[in-house]
Amino acid sequence: MVSTARIVAQVTHTLYQLGGNLGEASMIRLGGNFTIMLMVSGDLSTEAMLAALAPVSTALGLRVHVDPVHGELHQHQVPNFQVRVNGADRAGIVAEVTAILATQGFNILELDSDVAGDLAQPLYLMNIQGFCAAPLEALETALAPLIAQGVAVTVAPLELMIG
């Protein structure tokens, strides 16, 4: 198994040598896979990035996909709420929670989840950060039916220090 630090080091070094400048990044383990999303600025074409990353991806067994996007550094929403959900793992829990949040105008900025416990009693863990203009009480009221179903749900305001 290739070290995830080695993957990050080689991918980012290759982009640096090509003249790329890293902006926002998200790197996470999903199951047995390691996923990287990067915003790279600079005078780089999609073809140049793919060509430069080809030897790295071959050597490390990676799949590379490049989408040109227009990103505005430091021009994104900052989360003001965190929603934590814990309960017996069951089909549809993500759809149910996010549908409720959508009714409140909640904009998900980050969602991560995992399954803990064992095969006999799996526990679903989900953490969502996002922005919502609705007050804390409205979010708690909207999510209250889940609590009646035995799902632990907490909503907390986030105050991030930036700068």
C-alpha positions, 0 to 999 in steps of 0.5 A, a space after each residue: 500500500 502506498 503511503 498517502 503522504 507519498 501520494 500527496 507529496 508527489 502530486 503536489 510536487 509535480 504540480 509545483 514543478 509545472 508552475 501550479 499554485 495550490 489553493 483550496 484542497 480536500 483530501 480524505 480516506 473513503 473506504 480503502 481509497 484516498 481521494 484528493 480534490 485540489 484547486 490549482 491556479 497558474 497558467 496551466 492547461 488541462 492537457 499539461 497537468 494530465 501529461 505531467 501527472 501521468 508518470 506519477 499516476 502510473 507509478 502510484 496506481 492513481 486515477 486522475 481527473 481534471 476539470 477546469 473551474 473558475 475558483 475564487 479564493 477566499 470568496 466562499 461561504 463560511 459555515 455557521 452551523 454544525 450538525 452531528 447525527 449518530 444512530 443505528 445505521 439504516 438505509 436512507 438516513 443521509 437522504 432524510 437528514 439532508 432533506 430536512 436541512 434543505 427545507 430550512 435553506 441549509 447549504 452543506 459545505 462539508 459532510 463526512 460520515 462513517 460506520 462504527 460498531 460491528 456487523 451486528 449493531 452498526 452505528 452511523 456517524 455523520 458530521 455536517 458543516 454548512 451555512 443557514 440563515 435560519 436560527 438555531 431553534 428552527 433547525 433543532 425543531 425541524 430535526 426533532 422528528 429524527 430524535 423521536 426515531 432514536 437518532 441522536 442529532 445535535 446542532 451547534 453554531 460555529 464561530 470560525 476564526 479566519 485571518 
